[in-house]
Amino acid sequence: MLRQLFFILFLLFTVHGLKAQDNTLSGAVLDQVSKAPISHATVLLKGKDGLVIAFKSTNDKGEFTFKVTNPLTELTLEINHLGYQKFQKQLSNSDKNLRLELQQKTIVLEDITVKSRPRIARMGDTLAYNVESFSKEEDRSIGDVLKRMPGIEVSDAGQIKYQGKSISNLYIDGDDLLEDRYSIGTRTIPHKMVKDIHVLNNHEHLKVLKNKRFSDQVAINLVIKDDAKLKLTTEAKIGLGLPKQYDVEVNNMLFNKKTKFLNVLAGNNIGQSYNGDLSGFNQKTLLSELGNSRVNNLLSLGTVGEPPIERSQYYLNNSLSVNANDLINLKNEWQLKLNLNAIYNQDETSYYAERTYFIEDDIFDYRENQETETKQFLGALRMNLNKNANKKYISNSLSLEYEKEDKTALLISNDETLNQLAAHKIRGFTYRMEYVPELNNKNVLQSNLYINYGNKPQSLSIQPGVFSSIFNDSIPYNRSLQEVEVPQFFTNYSLGYRIPKGKIKQYYDMGFSLENQNLSSSLLLEEEEGSALRLASENSINDMLWNRIRYFVTPQYEWAYKRFSSSLTMPVSIQNILYRDRNFSIDENRFDLLFNPNLRMKQRIGYEGELDFNYSFNNTFGTIENVYRGLVLKNYRTLSSNSSDINETQTHQVGLNYRVGRAIKLLFYNFGLHYAHNSMNNIVSSQVNNEIIETVLLNIENSTQSLNLNAGIDAFIFPLSSSVKLNGGFTLTDYNQLLNGNLLPFQNLTYSINPRFELKIWKGYNLSYNGTASLTQSRQTGGSSDLDRNFRQLNQSISLPFNPVKGVHVRFTARHLFTEQIEAENLNYVFADFFTRYRHPKLKTDFEFSINNIANIKNFETYSANANLISYSSYQLRGRIAMLKVVFNL
Amino acid sequence: MIKLIFSTCLCFSILGIQAQTFSVTSGTRVAVPRVEEEGGEPILAKIHYNFKHLNDTTNKAQFLKDETVTYLSKATSYYTTYSSSKVSEEVARQVADPTFDGNIKITKSVTGIKTFYYLEPNEQDLKAVHQVGINEFLSEEEFPVQDWKLTDERKTIGGYDCQKAEATFKGRTYTAWFTTEIPFPYGPWKLNGLPGLILEAHDAKNEVVFEYAGFDLIDSLNLRMGIPQLAKVDKVGDIKKAEAAFESNRQAAVNSGSGAVKLGIIRGMKPNNTSSESMSKIKSINVLADENYKPSQTTNNPIELTQ
């Protein structure tokens, strides 16, 4: 065998040797102008595939000689010298002795492109992203650049996530100016002011607790360029368009060591909502941690939600906003912050919807057509005085909130016309005090106080009156009026002692919380225009008092060894819930012992990987919303009440995450698995018929479970100098529905995939793609397959950005929405937009022209299938808009 | 200038000393002669490597590691350690951190290489700079010549199309991946002479490894490199002597050495980008050894196996 092989090799070799001609290729390299020989130039012979076959350096006389075995016609000669233009020549058989002249070049590194600059540097727990190397011509704000950075995602609402984890703070040069309402910052701060973005892993905001407690938080710090720190930046964006469109914004900002501010004054009628600026991204988690549940909107105008498209496409508005954020660093590390937001909105919406319920052998359906006008004022003022020093942390904050909203609507339901009025007003304040000193023995005391008061009186008036068969012996009447208010007082105080020494770090916390609410409501009838209001029925009134007191003791232990760290929290609490409504002879008083343990573990894997695991058990109880007995008219076709005891839910949750971020390769990937099991002692029962939906809460033991798997990969493709992001997920949910007396188990399966990438097609011409494809399967487990639904959705956008001339940027965008469902027509939408910008270098002014919704699509239809409900909705859209905008610095 | 001394002290302490804490008193000004920018070739680009060396074959789990860099000019290259610059960057980063409490913590997970190479192929010249404490000495070395055999294997490294070449040098067979897209005939350490920059190299046993860690152009005209004005040493023994002297009296060396900033190979480099205002925030510096980085103290497997 071996001998044979040798023989073949020998044969090959000789044949090859015979065939190859031993050519000598020599030449001299000279300067084109001076004709002087160029020494030390690198001469290469490259084969067809671009591989270097041989290379030589020229001698003092500029000469080189090659012994060539390949046919010359297959070779390319290349000469490299850093002082001369690159020389390339396809060789021919006649080439023997070459005389080659090179042209001098002025820019030495002309031909060299930087493809893999160290864009991200890892320094311990921090990843430093260089902003300049990720920004592109079309970007303006830091948010635009953040979106491109591998490992980082920015949601439409402006929330930032790193490796799938929401960030806790967005610092501007080390100061937390905007707290968790940072979307205004990512939207307005120009990326040119920012040098680096630091992603801080295992972040601890309180200096006194740094490295003293387990942290799995991620924060982002925008490192401002030195020259941008000194000057005040004022920018004006003035846009006018057709038909009768305006979009105006003036912002000014300064970020220096002592003072930082970001003030924005804006107004538009192009569908831009400012309401998101008011809500903090981490607010909900704080309240749930403290054990408070606010009562939200109980009443609504209709049964139809918002369409699954960008808000700016259907929001017919007139909005004004003032947003002021100021921070001063005082003496002795004290810091004063002031945030003021005020928003006024006036908007119109219009939709048509059909709902079909499949219950046993019955099918119920109804139609709803509504036109709504809303006037809304929102205001919030927040003041904070804090000191974040090494030995102590003190923070005092007070926030005041106010909201007033009036809605008028004309609703046509199953050929019946209803005039509706809905109004609410919110008034509330929150005070929060934290005091965390380090004691002389290096242990830490933690004291926290939280006080909140809020009220939201709401009313819903429907004309002519509804449910006459129930309330007025089937005699039609003029008007129904539902009024509800739930004033609430909530306070939480805790005092903790932390021993951050030894192998096992300890923390003991004790305190109490008090929740006091009073739900009062009445459903009134007006028989004729102007006649006196009377109660619809004797049980259409509520006056329920709710008092929840909790005393808790929380021991917490933390253990870390090498690359492993863990934290075990074991809160034990005694809870007393008291609720009383004399009208329904309810006077409940119950005590419960709660134990809600929580385990978190983290293991670092390799240099840049991390595996974390968490388990928690939660025993939660319902709110006043689950126990009130009187009827409440939630909307024109929903009457709701409760007949059960307080609901109790026991939740087991398990989560496993694996994240890797390779800084040099710019490769990020993560994998997550989450499972939750809930067991509950009651369930919402819905009675649906052609006219109404009645919901009651019934005492029936049931459980739900959900499993979620997700994976994401972000890779930076160097030759394209852009990111490719791919996310995929799978969710399985098991739950029950009680409809018209039947308990139906359902299972939902959702698969989704979301690729995003940007390709360079040609010089200055790019193609960017962002798509989401999902498949939802809903089926009744164990039952007939009549209620099985399959639902495919594709939401993709393709954009062609290019820069035809320096300073000019043009972009075409097409957005495609596709929905496919068995037994229903496919839905197919393509929206096209155009955008162009010219940057005038001398005036330092940008001129922008855009056309949105070129095809002038004025209507959007959607289907959704959920267990035994199929809905079809059709929404009014904004039509085509053309806009001219000027952006300049004042 | 304080910054310069500061960073010099810092680098020295990080690279030379195991875990210890010391305080920095800010505000003390020490008179130091200015570094004059004298000629030299403009530095055009730099390439970063992650360097790994299995220095002790009895402990195969632990490599000596460092982050290194080769600065490239038209006719010369300079291979040196980058971990000292990294330390400055790390200090700047910690000072910028919102929760910076005045205490800098640095984890030592590299061992700075102590010999740097200045290569001038057209003159067949190699100079070595030996770092002893905070002093540097210069020696003339034999110009390294590798007889590269080109292969037709190729792969993409950092976006560049690379070709594989092999050569035996000082007792080891090296595989080098070079790219003609960056036509500099340089690379890491003493490896050179290919018709393009070497982005990655390793020996056949993977005991000496230079991994690619990024390439960047340098557009600052001030950054130059030239032959340094340093005390010359002829023999290896002289360096050993200097090292021994330094070890015997560290503190004296620090005190005396700080006043004598000589003209090094690299000129015009800012010591680091941390402003003195930020520097005044530093109260202490704590250098910790990375738990996972415990290279062997003895070397039985040098990079150069033959003379």
Interface residues (C-beta under 8 A of the other chain):
Chain A: S39 H40 T42 L44 K46 G47 D49 G50 L51 V52 I53 A54 F55 S57 E78 N80 H81 L82 G83 K86 V108 L109 D111 I112 T113 V114 K115 S116 R117 P118 A121 M123 G124 T126 A128 N169 Y171 D173 G174 D175 D176 H198 L200 H203 E204 H205 L206 K207 K210 A219 N221 V223 D226 K257 N388 N390 K562 R563 I664 F718 P719 S721
Chain B: L44 A45 H48 K74 A75 K86 E89 E90 R93 A96 D97 P98 T99 F100 D101 G102 T107 P121 N122 L150 D152 R154 T156 G158 G159 Y160 D161 Q163 T180 E181 I182 P183 F184 P185 L194 P195 G196 Y212 A213 G214 F215 D216 L217 S275 E277 E291 N292
